[in-house]
Amino acid sequence: MIRRLAAVLSLAATGLTVFLLRDTGTAEPVVRTEAAAPTAVDEHYARMMVAHHEQAVGMSRTLIDKGAVPERIRLIAEFIERDQQREIDVTNEWLIAWGRPATGPLEAGPMEAEADHGMLTAAQLGELDRAGVQTAPDVFLRLMIEHHRGAITMSRSLLDAGGGNTYIRGMAKHVINEQTAENDAMTALLVKEPSPSGS
């Protein structure tokens, strides 16, 4: 059974309400033997997305740990940290259930050219690490928007490549829908809440 949850951020100060929608299972994942076995494309996407999510979780924790973050931006960072960590855990459980290792190098495949989509560079992550309390929220929003765009591109590539596993295709659709909504929310905040320095 799949149910839709809405994480609603009410932005009273600006009159803006952002709805972050996501689909999630009501129970632990269950592997059904009648489902299509994962292809090399499916597995490659799953591993890429775990790595991509791990970077987003780290970015969110970096911002939260700075303290004194505007509440609306902190709520988004906390949501991303919590939701993407859950997806990492579930995806690794599926890989193990399929008899694949949960960690390890990516295998070459049709989507190899997409592997770097949205993965931020060490220099970009360093920019967030070094940002002070006043500038960190804007840096986080800008970098996370770029990061999400990469995940959306990877997910569309998976669907175009014809991955056949039901879970992986559902995950790709979920990433597209959810991260598009999150990007809309973050873009609105980037416009509404400029840094105190005016940058």
N, CA and C atoms as an extended XYZ file, in Angstrom:
597
Properties=species:S:1:pos:R:3:atomname:S:1:resname:S:1:resid:I:1 pbc="F F F"
N         0.854       -1.188        0.000 N   MET     1
C         0.000        0.000        0.000 CA  MET     1
C         0.889        1.237        0.000 C   MET     1
N         0.627        2.116       -0.927 N   ILE     2
C         1.375        3.369       -1.032 CA  ILE     2
C         0.480        4.500       -0.583 C   ILE     2
N         0.984        5.346        0.277 N   ARG     3
C         0.187        6.488        0.716 CA  ARG     3
C         0.976        7.760        0.483 C   ARG     3
N         0.258        8.853        0.268 N   ARG     4
C         0.892       10.142        0.003 CA  ARG     4
C         0.928       10.954        1.282 C   ARG     4
N         2.126       11.415        1.618 N   LEU     5
C         2.308       12.285        2.773 CA  LEU     5
C         2.632       13.682        2.280 C   LEU     5
N         2.130       14.655        2.946 N   ALA     6
C         2.461       16.046        2.598 CA  ALA     6
C         3.197       16.672        3.757 C   ALA     6
N         4.434       17.143        3.490 N   ALA     7
C         5.184       17.918        4.485 CA  ALA     7
C         4.941       19.375        4.135 C   ALA     7
N         4.195       20.049        4.966 N   VAL     8
C         3.752       21.401        4.636 CA  VAL     8
C         4.547       22.416        5.436 C   VAL     8
N         5.171       23.341        4.729 N   LEU     9
C         5.878       24.441        5.378 CA  LEU     9
C         5.038       25.692        5.196 C   LEU     9
N         4.474       26.198        6.271 N   SER    10
C         3.670       27.419        6.197 CA  SER    10
C         4.576       28.615        6.421 C   SER    10
N         4.759       29.377        5.384 N   LEU    11
C         5.657       30.524        5.454 CA  LEU    11
C         4.828       31.771        5.726 C   LEU    11
N         4.433       31.926        6.979 N   ALA    12
C         3.479       32.976        7.334 CA  ALA    12
C         4.023       34.376        7.080 C   ALA    12
N         5.321       34.539        7.304 N   ALA    13
C         5.873       35.888        7.182 CA  ALA    13
C         5.758       36.434        5.766 C   ALA    13
N         5.767       35.542        4.771 N   THR    14
C         5.696       35.993        3.378 CA  THR    14
C         4.375       35.638        2.729 C   THR    14
N         3.523       34.938        3.463 N   GLY    15
C         2.259       34.503        2.899 CA  GLY    15
C         2.422       33.342        1.945 C   GLY    15
N         3.605       32.704        1.945 N   LEU    16
C         3.875       31.612        1.021 CA  LEU    16
C         3.730       30.287        1.745 C   LEU    16
N         3.027       29.349        1.140 N   THR    17
C         2.917       28.001        1.690 CA  THR    17
C         3.492       27.036        0.682 C   THR    17
N         4.428       26.228        1.146 N   VAL    18
C         5.100       25.291        0.267 CA  VAL    18
C         4.686       23.885        0.643 C   VAL    18
N         4.268       23.125       -0.322 N   PHE    19
C         3.898       21.746       -0.079 CA  PHE    19
C         4.977       20.844       -0.668 C   PHE    19
N         5.617       20.075        0.195 N   LEU    20
C         6.598       19.107       -0.260 CA  LEU    20
C         5.921       17.749       -0.206 C   LEU    20
N         5.642       17.181       -1.359 N   LEU    21
C         4.880       15.948       -1.430 CA  LEU    21
C         5.813       14.779       -1.660 C   LEU    21
N         5.502       13.680       -1.009 N   ARG    22
C         6.291       12.488       -1.260 CA  ARG    22
C         5.441       11.249       -1.097 C   ARG    22
N         5.799       10.206       -1.825 N   ASP    23
C         5.187        8.899       -1.695 CA  ASP    23
C         6.121        8.041       -0.868 C   ASP    23
N         5.558        7.291        0.070 N   THR    24
C         6.378        6.397        0.867 CA  THR    24
C         5.558        5.186        1.254 C   THR    24
N         6.210        4.061        1.454 N   GLY    25
C         5.508        2.859        1.845 CA  GLY    25
C         5.071        2.927        3.293 C   GLY    25
N         4.065        2.165        3.634 N   THR    26
C         3.569        2.150        5.006 CA  THR    26
C         4.299        1.117        5.848 C   THR    26
N         5.129        0.297        5.230 N   ALA    27
C         5.836       -0.739        5.959 CA  ALA    27
C         7.212       -0.914        5.344 C   ALA    27
N         8.006       -1.813        5.943 N   GLU    28
C         9.322       -2.086        5.402 CA  GLU    28
C         9.178       -2.669        4.001 C   GLU    28
N        10.145       -2.435        3.115 N   PRO    29
C        10.029       -2.943        1.752 CA  PRO    29
C         9.972       -4.456        1.725 C   PRO    29
N         9.149       -4.991        0.861 N   VAL    30
C         9.008       -6.430        0.710 CA  VAL    30
C         9.366       -6.788       -0.718 C   VAL    30
N        10.288       -7.702       -0.901 N   VAL    31
C        10.691       -8.109       -2.235 CA  VAL    31
C         9.726       -9.162       -2.732 C   VAL    31
N         9.096       -8.920       -3.868 N   ARG    32
C         8.152       -9.862       -4.448 CA  ARG    32
C         8.856      -10.579       -5.598 C   ARG    32
N         8.819      -11.896       -5.562 N   THR    33
C         9.558      -12.671       -6.549 CA  THR    33
C         9.007      -12.484       -7.947 C   THR    33
N         7.702      -12.095       -8.065 N   GLU    34
C         7.135      -11.928       -9.391 CA  GLU    34
C         7.537      -10.613      -10.049 C   GLU    34
N         8.136       -9.689       -9.292 N   ALA    35
C         8.559       -8.415       -9.867 CA  ALA    35
C         9.751       -8.639      -10.794 C   ALA    35
N         9.863       -7.770      -11.804 N   ALA    36
C        10.978       -7.894      -12.741 CA  ALA    36
C        12.300       -7.746      -12.006 C   ALA    36
N        13.247       -8.620      -12.325 N   ALA    37
C        14.565       -8.529      -11.706 CA  ALA    37
C        15.236       -7.239      -12.161 C   ALA    37
N        16.044       -6.641      -11.296 N   PRO    38
C        16.713       -5.396      -11.678 CA  PRO    38
C        17.723       -5.631      -12.792 C   PRO    38
N        17.749       -4.727      -13.740 N   THR    39
C        18.736       -4.780      -14.816 CA  THR    39
C        20.005       -4.065      -14.373 C   THR    39
N        21.037       -4.122      -15.213 N   ALA    40
C        22.265       -3.386      -14.913 CA  ALA    40
C        21.986       -1.892      -14.822 C   ALA    40
N        21.071       -1.402      -15.656 N   VAL    41
C        20.691        0.015      -15.611 CA  VAL    41
C        20.035        0.345      -14.280 C   VAL    41
N        19.128       -0.539      -13.817 N   ASP    42
C        18.448       -0.321      -12.538 CA  ASP    42
C        19.452       -0.247      -11.393 C   ASP    42
N        20.350       -1.230      -11.349 N   GLU    43
C        21.312       -1.279      -10.245 CA  GLU    43
C        22.252       -0.079      -10.284 C   GLU    43
N        22.679        0.293      -11.478 N   HIS    44
C        23.582        1.440      -11.611 CA  HIS    44
C        22.904        2.707      -11.097 C   HIS    44
N        21.659        2.893      -11.464 N   TYR    45
C        20.902        4.061      -10.990 CA  TYR    45
C        20.788        4.041       -9.469 C   TYR    45
N        20.459        2.877       -8.900 N   ALA    46
C        20.291        2.783       -7.449 CA  ALA    46
C        21.570        3.194       -6.728 C   ALA    46
N        22.711        2.716       -7.207 N   ARG    47
C        23.975        3.037       -6.548 CA  ARG    47
C        24.328        4.517       -6.720 C   ARG    47
N        24.090        5.041       -7.911 N   MET    48
C        24.341        6.462       -8.137 CA  MET    48
C        23.480        7.319       -7.223 C   MET    48
N        22.202        6.920       -7.067 N   MET    49
C        21.297        7.739       -6.277 CA  MET    49
C        21.631        7.666       -4.790 C   MET    49
N        22.109        6.512       -4.321 N   VAL    50
C        22.554        6.425       -2.929 CA  VAL    50
C        23.695        7.414       -2.693 C   VAL    50
N        24.679        7.424       -3.584 N   ALA    51
C        25.804        8.357       -3.432 CA  ALA    51
C        25.325        9.804       -3.499 C   ALA    51
N        24.405       10.074       -4.407 N   HIS    52
C        23.870       11.428       -4.565 CA  HIS    52
C        23.125       11.852       -3.300 C   HIS    52
N        22.297       10.959       -2.762 N   HIS    53
C        21.553       11.260       -1.538 CA  HIS    53
C        22.493       11.479       -0.360 C   HIS    53
N        23.568       10.677       -0.285 N   GLU    54
C        24.511       10.836        0.828 CA  GLU    54
C        25.111       12.237        0.828 C   GLU    54
N        25.384       12.769       -0.359 N   GLN    55
C        25.931       14.124       -0.426 CA  GLN    55
C        24.908       15.139        0.057 C   GLN    55
N        23.639       14.964       -0.319 N   ALA    56
C        22.590       15.891        0.120 CA  ALA    56
C        22.396       15.835        1.627 C   ALA    56
N        22.453       14.632        2.197 N   VAL    57
C        22.331       14.489        3.651 CA  VAL    57
C        23.473       15.229        4.339 C   VAL    57
N        24.685       15.068        3.830 N   GLY    58
C        25.827       15.761        4.417 CA  GLY    58
C        25.707       17.269        4.328 C   GLY    58
N        25.228       17.767        3.198 N   MET    59
C        25.032       19.211        3.038 CA  MET    59
C        24.003       19.734        4.036 C   MET    59
N        22.923       18.988        4.208 N   SER    60
C        21.872       19.415        5.137 CA  SER    60
C        22.395       19.463        6.563 C   SER    60
N        23.164       18.450        6.941 N   ARG    61
C        23.717       18.421        8.298 CA  ARG    61
C        24.702       19.565        8.509 C   ARG    61
N        25.481       19.873        7.484 N   THR    62
C        26.427       20.988        7.590 CA  THR    62
C        25.693       22.282        7.898 C   THR    62
N        24.598       22.531        7.184 N   LEU    63
C        23.838       23.760        7.424 CA  LEU    63
C        23.215       23.757        8.811 C   LEU    63
N        22.556       22.669        9.174 N   ILE    64
C        21.871       22.595       10.467 CA  ILE    64
C        22.855       22.799       11.615 C   ILE    64
N        24.043       22.210       11.491 N   ASP    65
C        25.038       22.294       12.561 CA  ASP    65
C        25.580       23.706       12.767 C   ASP    65
N        25.402       24.578       11.800 N   LYS    66
C        25.876       25.950       11.956 CA  LYS    66
C        25.030       26.718       12.964 C   LYS    66
N        23.780       26.305       13.160 N   GLY    67
C        22.899       26.985       14.104 CA  GLY    67
C        22.424       28.323       13.575 C   GLY    67
N        21.414       28.866       14.233 N   ALA    68
C        20.865       30.186       13.888 CA  ALA    68
C        20.432       30.281       12.427 C   ALA    68
N        19.962       29.160       11.864 N   VAL    69
C        19.479       29.151       10.482 CA  VAL    69
C        18.015       29.576       10.480 C   VAL    69
N        17.590       30.433        9.549 N   PRO    70
C        16.175       30.804        9.482 CA  PRO    70
C        15.288       29.561        9.476 C   PRO    70
N        14.202       29.619       10.223 N   GLU    71
C        13.390       28.418       10.452 CA  GLU    71
C        12.920       27.755        9.170 C   GLU    71
N        12.470       28.538        8.206 N   ARG    72
C        11.927       27.947        6.990 CA  ARG    72
C        12.989       27.191        6.204 C   ARG    72
N        14.213       27.699        6.217 N   ILE    73
C        15.303       27.012        5.531 CA  ILE    73
C        15.742       25.799        6.340 C   ILE    73
N        15.767       25.935        7.661 N   ARG    74
C        16.125       24.790        8.509 CA  ARG    74
C        15.133       23.648        8.329 C   ARG    74
N        13.840       23.959        8.222 N   LEU    75
C        12.830       22.916        8.039 CA  LEU    75
C        13.056       22.142        6.744 C   LEU    75
N        13.413       22.847        5.687 N   ILE    76
C        13.694       22.163        4.427 CA  ILE    76
C        14.938       21.286        4.566 C   ILE    76
N        15.991       21.810        5.202 N   ALA    77
C        17.214       21.026        5.385 CA  ALA    77
C        16.935       19.774        6.214 C   ALA    77
N        16.146       19.914        7.265 N   GLU    78
C        15.808       18.759        8.100 CA  GLU    78
C        14.979       17.745        7.322 C   GLU    78
N        14.060       18.235        6.490 N   PHE    79
C        13.235       17.343        5.679 CA  PHE    79
C        14.105       16.560        4.697 C   PHE    79
N        15.021       17.256        4.018 N   ILE    80
C        15.902       16.595        3.057 CA  ILE    80
C        16.771       15.558        3.758 C   ILE    80
N        17.342       15.940        4.903 N   GLU    81
C        18.197       15.002        5.647 CA  GLU    81
C        17.426       13.741        6.018 C   GLU    81
N        16.246       13.914        6.572 N   ARG    82
C        15.454       12.778        7.049 CA  ARG    82
C        14.955       11.914        5.886 C   ARG    82
N        14.402       12.556        4.866 N   ASP    83
C        13.785       11.821        3.768 CA  ASP    83
C        14.821       11.095        2.916 C   ASP    83
N        15.937       11.761        2.627 N   GLN    84
C        16.924       11.117        1.772 CA  GLN    84
C        17.699       10.033        2.516 C   GLN    84
N        17.874       10.171        3.833 N   GLN    85
C        18.491        9.086        4.594 CA  GLN    85
C        17.589        7.859        4.583 C   GLN    85
N        16.279        8.079        4.694 N   ARG    86
C        15.334        6.959        4.622 CA  ARG    86
C        15.443        6.259        3.267 C   ARG    86
N        15.542        7.041        2.193 N   GLU    87
C        15.631        6.454        0.861 CA  GLU    87
C        16.951        5.704        0.672 C   GLU    87
N        18.034        6.205        1.259 N   ILE    88
C        19.315        5.488        1.224 CA  ILE    88
C        19.164        4.122        1.879 C   ILE    88
N        18.565        4.110        3.073 N   ASP    89
C        18.417        2.861        3.819 CA  ASP    89
C        17.558        1.859        3.056 C   ASP    89
N        16.439        2.329        2.499 N   VAL    90
C        15.533        1.439        1.771 CA  VAL    90
C        16.204        0.902        0.509 C   VAL    90
N        16.905        1.757       -0.218 N   THR    91
C        17.561        1.317       -1.449 CA  THR    91
C        18.640        0.288       -1.156 C   THR    91
N        19.414        0.491       -0.098 N   ASN    92
C        20.425       -0.496        0.272 CA  ASN    92
C        19.788       -1.817        0.677 C   ASN    92
N        18.627       -1.761        1.339 N   GLU    93
C        17.924       -2.994        1.693 CA  GLU    93
C        17.486       -3.745        0.437 C   GLU    93
N        17.034       -3.020       -0.569 N   TRP    94
C        16.652       -3.660       -1.826 CA  TRP    94
C        17.871       -4.272       -2.505 C   TRP    94
N        18.976       -3.573       -2.540 N   LEU    95
C        20.181       -4.121       -3.165 CA  LEU    95
C        20.595       -5.424       -2.490 C   LEU    95
N        20.557       -5.447       -1.171 N   ILE    96
C        20.921       -6.654       -0.429 CA  ILE    96
C        19.935       -7.776       -0.735 C   ILE    96
N        18.642       -7.448       -0.781 N   ALA    97
C        17.623       -8.454       -1.075 CA  ALA    97
C        17.797       -9.034       -2.479 C   ALA    97
N        18.329       -8.234       -3.393 N   TRP    98
C        18.583       -8.705       -4.757 CA  TRP    98
C        19.893       -9.485       -4.858 C   TRP    98
N        20.605       -9.615       -3.743 N   GLY    99
C        21.875      -10.317       -3.765 CA  GLY    99
C        23.034       -9.468       -4.229 C   GLY    99
N        22.847       -8.152       -4.221 N   ARG   100
C        23.904       -7.218       -4.592 CA  ARG   100
C        24.478       -6.587       -3.330 C   ARG   100
N        25.773       -6.246       -3.334 N   PRO   101
C        26.318       -5.553       -2.163 CA  PRO   101
C        25.728       -4.158       -2.042 C   PRO   101
N        25.530       -3.713       -0.817 N   ALA   102
C        24.951       -2.387       -0.585 CA  ALA   102
C        25.934       -1.275       -0.898 C   ALA   102
N        27.205       -1.580       -0.883 N   THR   103
C        28.218       -0.572       -1.197 CA  THR   103
C        29.198       -1.160       -2.188 C   THR   103
N        29.979       -0.302       -2.838 N   GLY   104
C        30.971       -0.780       -3.787 CA  GLY   104
C        31.005        0.111       -5.003 C   GLY   104
N        31.988       -0.082       -5.865 N   PRO   105
C        32.116        0.765       -7.057 CA  PRO   105
C        30.961        0.545       -8.014 C   PRO   105
N        30.610        1.606       -8.729 N   LEU   106
C        29.559        1.507       -9.732 CA  LEU   106
C        30.045        0.675      -10.912 C   LEU   106
N        29.131       -0.134      -11.450 N   GLU   107
C        29.446       -0.883      -12.656 CA  GLU   107
C        29.210       -0.004      -13.871 C   GLU   107
N        30.029       -0.173      -14.886 N   ALA   108
C        29.828        0.575      -16.120 CA  ALA   108
C        28.518        0.132      -16.750 C   ALA   108
N        27.852        1.037      -17.422 N   GLY   109
C        26.585        0.691      -18.037 CA  GLY   109
C        26.096        1.813      -18.906 C   GLY   109
N        24.884        1.668      -19.460 N   PRO   110
C        24.351        2.675      -20.376 CA  PRO   110
C        24.257        4.064      -19.782 C   PRO   110
N        24.168        4.160      -18.442 N   MET   111
C        24.009        5.470      -17.819 CA  MET   111
C        25.320        6.005      -17.274 C   MET   111
N        26.435        5.388      -17.625 N   GLU   112
C        27.719        5.798      -17.048 CA  GLU   112
C        27.997        7.275      -17.279 C   GLU   112
N        27.606        7.788      -18.451 N   ALA   113
C        27.862        9.198      -18.760 CA  ALA   113
C        27.094       10.128      -17.855 C   ALA   113
N        26.062        9.608      -17.174 N   GLU   114
C        25.237       10.448      -16.318 CA  GLU   114
C        25.735       10.464      -14.871 C   GLU   114
N        26.817        9.707      -14.584 N   ALA   115
C        27.189        9.436      -13.201 CA  ALA   115
C        27.481       10.685      -12.383 C   ALA   115
N        27.960       11.731      -13.037 N   ASP   116
C        28.357       12.914      -12.288 CA  ASP   116
C        27.265       13.968      -12.196 C   ASP   116
N        26.093       13.708      -12.733 N   HIS   117
C        25.037       14.713      -12.736 CA  HIS   117
C        24.696       15.161      -11.320 C   HIS   117
N        24.878       16.456      -11.070 N   GLY   118
C        24.423       17.019       -9.810 CA  GLY   118
C        25.304       16.751       -8.623 C   GLY   118
N        26.376       15.957       -8.778 N   MET   119
C        27.277       15.740       -7.661 CA  MET   119
C        28.172       16.967       -7.551 C   MET   119
N        28.105       17.631       -6.427 N   LEU   120
C        28.868       18.860       -6.259 CA  LEU   120
C        30.351       18.566       -6.096 C   LEU   120
N        31.156       19.528       -6.470 N   THR   121
C        32.604       19.382       -6.366 CA  THR   121
C        33.065       19.644       -4.936 C   THR   121
N        34.307       19.262       -4.665 N   ALA   122
C        34.885       19.538       -3.350 CA  ALA   122
C        34.925       21.040       -3.089 C   ALA   122
N        35.172       21.816       -4.129 N   ALA   123
C        35.212       23.274       -3.962 CA  ALA   123
C        33.843       23.818       -3.565 C   ALA   123
N        32.792       23.297       -4.163 N   GLN   124
C        31.443       23.752       -3.818 CA  GLN   124
C        31.075       23.358       -2.392 C   GLN   124
N        31.396       22.125       -2.014 N   LEU   125
C        31.120       21.699       -0.646 CA  LEU   125
C        31.936       22.526        0.344 C   LEU   125
N        33.162       22.865       -0.043 N   GLY   126
C        33.990       23.704        0.812 CA  GLY   126
C        33.399       25.085        1.000 C   GLY   126
N        32.744       25.590       -0.033 N   GLU   127
C        32.083       26.894        0.081 CA  GLU   127
C        31.012       26.860        1.168 C   GLU   127
N        30.247       25.776        1.215 N   LEU   128
C        29.225       25.644        2.256 CA  LEU   128
C        29.870       25.458        3.623 C   LEU   128
N        30.923       24.657        3.681 N   ASP   129
C        31.617       24.437        4.954 CA  ASP   129
C        32.125       25.752        5.543 C   ASP   129
N        32.668       26.609        4.694 N   ARG   130
C        33.296       27.844        5.166 CA  ARG   130
C        32.305       28.981        5.385 C   ARG   130
N        31.118       28.861        4.848 N   ALA   131
C        30.147       29.957        4.930 CA  ALA   131
C        29.786       30.259        6.375 C   ALA   131
N        29.687       31.537        6.689 N   GLY   132
C        29.270       31.948        8.021 CA  GLY   132
C        27.766       31.833        8.187 C   GLY   132
N        27.308       32.108        9.380 N   VAL   133
C        25.886       31.965        9.691 CA  VAL   133
C        25.024       32.828        8.777 C   VAL   133
N        25.485       34.016        8.434 N   GLN   134
C        24.674       34.924        7.624 CA  GLN   134
C        24.565       34.474        6.173 C   GLN   134
N        25.643       33.931        5.622 N   THR   135
C        25.640       33.573        4.199 CA  THR   135
C        25.321       32.111        3.929 C   THR   135
N        25.463       31.237        4.927 N   ALA   136
C        25.280       29.800        4.714 CA  ALA   136
C        23.900       29.427        4.164 C   ALA   136
N        22.798       30.038        4.645 N   PRO   137
C        21.487       29.653        4.099 CA  PRO   137
C        21.383       29.852        2.593 C   PRO   137
N        21.853       30.999        2.089 N   ASP   138
C        21.807       31.245        0.646 CA  ASP   138
C        22.699       30.262       -0.114 C   ASP   138
N        23.885       30.001        0.425 N   VAL   139
C        24.796       29.059       -0.224 CA  VAL   139
C        24.152       27.678       -0.281 C   VAL   139
N        23.550       27.262        0.822 N   PHE   140
C        22.887       25.959        0.874 CA  PHE   140
C        21.780       25.863       -0.164 C   PHE   140
N        20.908       26.867       -0.219 N   LEU   141
C        19.789       26.836       -1.161 CA  LEU   141
C        20.295       26.757       -2.603 C   LEU   141
N        21.268       27.583       -2.916 N   ARG   142
C        21.784       27.618       -4.286 CA  ARG   142
C        22.405       26.280       -4.684 C   ARG   142
N        23.213       25.712       -3.793 N   LEU   143
C        23.871       24.451       -4.107 CA  LEU   143
C        22.890       23.283       -4.115 C   LEU   143
N        21.924       23.285       -3.197 N   MET   144
C        20.977       22.171       -3.153 CA  MET   144
C        20.053       22.187       -4.368 C   MET   144
N        19.698       23.367       -4.858 N   ILE   145
C        18.897       23.448       -6.083 CA  ILE   145
C        19.656       22.796       -7.239 C   ILE   145
N        20.931       23.123       -7.365 N   GLU   146
C        21.754       22.506       -8.415 CA  GLU   146
C        21.839       20.997       -8.224 C   GLU   146
N        22.024       20.580       -6.979 N   HIS   147
C        22.130       19.161       -6.646 CA  HIS   147
C        20.853       18.420       -7.024 C   HIS   147
N        19.710       18.995       -6.687 N   HIS   148
C        18.426       18.379       -7.025 CA  HIS   148
C        18.231       18.287       -8.540 C   HIS   148
N        18.649       19.304       -9.258 N   ARG   149
C        18.516       19.254      -10.724 CA  ARG   149
C        19.269       18.051      -11.288 C   ARG   149
N        20.413       17.749      -10.700 N   GLY   150
C        21.169       16.583      -11.138 CA  GLY   150
C        20.416       15.289      -10.892 C   GLY   150
N        19.772       15.169       -9.721 N   ALA   151
C        19.002       13.964       -9.412 CA  ALA   151
C        17.829       13.809      -10.374 C   ALA   151
N        17.194       14.915      -10.713 N   ILE   152
C        16.070       14.884      -11.652 CA  ILE   152
C        16.551       14.415      -13.024 C   ILE   152
N        17.703       14.915      -13.461 N   THR   153
C        18.260       14.501      -14.748 CA  THR   153
C        18.582       13.013      -14.750 C   THR   153
N        19.210       12.523      -13.678 N   MET   154
C        19.520       11.098      -13.579 CA  MET   154
C        18.256       10.253      -13.634 C   MET   154
N        17.221       10.705      -12.962 N   SER   155
C        15.983        9.938      -12.889 CA  SER   155
C        15.278        9.895      -14.238 C   SER   155
N        15.281       10.999      -14.939 N   ARG   156
C        14.686       11.004      -16.283 CA  ARG   156
C        15.473       10.099      -17.222 C   ARG   156
N        16.786       10.071      -17.067 N   SER   157
C        17.618        9.196      -17.891 CA  SER   157
C        17.293        7.733      -17.627 C   SER   157
N        17.060        7.386      -16.358 N   LEU   158
C        16.688        6.015      -16.010 CA  LEU   158
C        15.384        5.626      -16.689 C   LEU   158
N        14.399        6.487      -16.619 N   LEU   159
C        13.107        6.183      -17.235 CA  LEU   159
C        13.247        6.074      -18.752 C   LEU   159
N        14.043        6.944      -19.348 N   ASP   160
C        14.260        6.899      -20.798 CA  ASP   160
C        15.023        5.643      -21.213 C   ASP   160
N        15.923        5.168      -20.324 N   ALA   161
C        16.729        3.990      -20.639 CA  ALA   161
C        15.935        2.699      -20.518 C   ALA   161
N        14.748        2.772      -19.932 N   GLY   162
C        13.878        1.606      -19.874 CA  GLY   162
C        14.185        0.630      -18.764 C   GLY   162
N        14.663        1.107      -17.630 N   GLY   163
C        14.838        0.221      -16.486 CA  GLY   163
C        13.536       -0.507      -16.192 C   GLY   163
N        13.619       -1.811      -15.924 N   GLY   164
C        12.394       -2.595      -15.837 CA  GLY   164
C        11.898       -2.909      -14.448 C   GLY   164
N        12.706       -2.641      -13.409 N   ASN   165
C        12.283       -3.009      -12.061 CA  ASN   165
C        11.271       -2.016      -11.515 C   ASN   165
N        10.184       -2.541      -10.955 N   THR   166
C         9.089       -1.694      -10.484 CA  THR   166
C         9.549       -0.721       -9.408 C   THR   166
N        10.348       -1.203       -8.442 N   TYR   167
C        10.799       -0.334       -7.361 CA  TYR   167
C        11.663        0.801       -7.897 C   TYR   167
N        12.597        0.473       -8.786 N   ILE   168
C        13.520        1.488       -9.285 CA  ILE   168
C        12.785        2.529      -10.123 C   ILE   168
N        11.863        2.090      -10.966 N   ARG   169
C        11.095        3.057      -11.756 CA  ARG   169
C        10.250        3.943      -10.840 C   ARG   169
N         9.662        3.348       -9.808 N   GLY   170
C         8.891        4.143       -8.854 CA  GLY   170
C         9.761        5.137       -8.115 C   GLY   170
N        10.973        4.717       -7.766 N   MET   171
C        11.902        5.612       -7.087 CA  MET   171
C        12.256        6.794       -7.987 C   MET   171
N        12.515        6.515       -9.266 N   ALA   172
C        12.878        7.585      -10.196 CA  ALA   172
C        11.746        8.602      -10.332 C   ALA   172
N        10.515        8.119      -10.446 N   LYS   173
C         9.368        9.027      -10.551 CA  LYS   173
C         9.210        9.847       -9.275 C   LYS   173
N         9.430        9.195       -8.134 N   HIS   174
C         9.343        9.875       -6.842 CA  HIS   174
C        10.383       10.992       -6.749 C   HIS   174
N        11.615       10.699       -7.159 N   VAL   175
C        12.681       11.704       -7.112 CA  VAL   175
C        12.325       12.901       -7.987 C   VAL   175
N        11.831       12.646       -9.181 N   ILE   176
C        11.461       13.745      -10.080 CA  ILE   176
C        10.390       14.620       -9.447 C   ILE   176
N         9.324       13.998       -8.949 N   ASN   177
C         8.206       14.765       -8.394 CA  ASN   177
C         8.598       15.511       -7.126 C   ASN   177
N         9.263       14.811       -6.210 N   GLU   178
C         9.571       15.423       -4.915 CA  GLU   178
C        10.631       16.508       -5.030 C   GLU   178
N        11.695       16.213       -5.771 N   GLN   179
C        12.782       17.189       -5.820 CA  GLN   179
C        12.417       18.394       -6.686 C   GLN   179
N        11.500       18.218       -7.626 N   THR   180
C        10.975       19.382       -8.340 CA  THR   180
C        10.216       20.287       -7.376 C   THR   180
N         9.378       19.689       -6.509 N   ALA   181
C         8.635       20.475       -5.520 CA  ALA   181
C         9.576       21.154       -4.536 C   ALA   181
N        10.608       20.436       -4.105 N   GLU   182
C        11.572       21.024       -3.177 CA  GLU   182
C        12.332       22.179       -3.831 C   GLU   182
N        12.669       22.021       -5.106 N   ASN   183
C        13.357       23.113       -5.800 CA  ASN   183
C        12.471       24.344       -5.925 C   ASN   183
N        11.184       24.142       -6.164 N   ASP   184
C        10.266       25.282       -6.195 CA  ASP   184
C        10.271       26.002       -4.846 C   ASP   184
N        10.251       25.216       -3.758 N   ALA   185
C        10.260       25.798       -2.413 CA  ALA   185
C        11.551       26.553       -2.142 C   ALA   185
N        12.678       25.935       -2.509 N   MET   186
C        13.967       26.570       -2.234 CA  MET   186
C        14.187       27.806       -3.103 C   MET   186
N        13.723       27.764       -4.342 N   THR   187
C        13.841       28.935       -5.207 CA  THR   187
C        13.055       30.103       -4.636 C   THR   187
N        11.850       29.824       -4.130 N   ALA   188
C        11.040       30.876       -3.514 CA  ALA   188
C        11.744       31.468       -2.301 C   ALA   188
N        12.370       30.621       -1.492 N   LEU   189
C        13.074       31.107       -0.308 CA  LEU   189
C        14.317       31.900       -0.685 C   LEU   189
N        14.986       31.499       -1.747 N   LEU   190
C        16.182       32.217       -2.177 CA  LEU   190
C        15.830       33.633       -2.607 C   LEU   190
N        14.660       33.795       -3.187 N   VAL   191
C        14.196       35.122       -3.608 CA  VAL   191
C        13.669       35.913       -2.428 C   VAL   191
N        12.907       35.237       -1.538 N   LYS   192
C        12.236       35.934       -0.441 CA  LYS   192
C        13.167       36.287        0.697 C   LYS   192
N        14.230       35.475        0.888 N   GLU   193
C        15.085       35.664        2.057 CA  GLU   193
C        16.532       35.889        1.641 C   GLU   193
N        16.863       37.029        1.058 N   PRO   194
C        18.260       37.313        0.725 CA  PRO   194
C        19.097       37.375        1.988 C   PRO   194
N        20.371       37.104        1.831 N   SER   195
C        21.251       37.140        2.994 CA  SER   195
C        21.325       38.550        3.561 C   SER   195
N        21.593       38.682        4.874 N   PRO   196
C        21.674       39.996        5.505 CA  PRO   196
C        22.684       40.914        4.843 C   PRO   196
N        23.699       40.319        4.193 N   SER   197
C        24.715       41.143        3.544 CA  SER   197
C        24.239       41.712        2.225 C   SER   197
N        23.043       41.179        1.765 N   GLY   198
C        22.490       41.657        0.510 CA  GLY   198
C        23.010       40.921       -0.686 C   GLY   198
N        23.868       39.892       -0.461 N   SER   199
C        24.413       39.130       -1.577 CA  SER   199
C        23.468       38.045       -1.992 C   SER   199
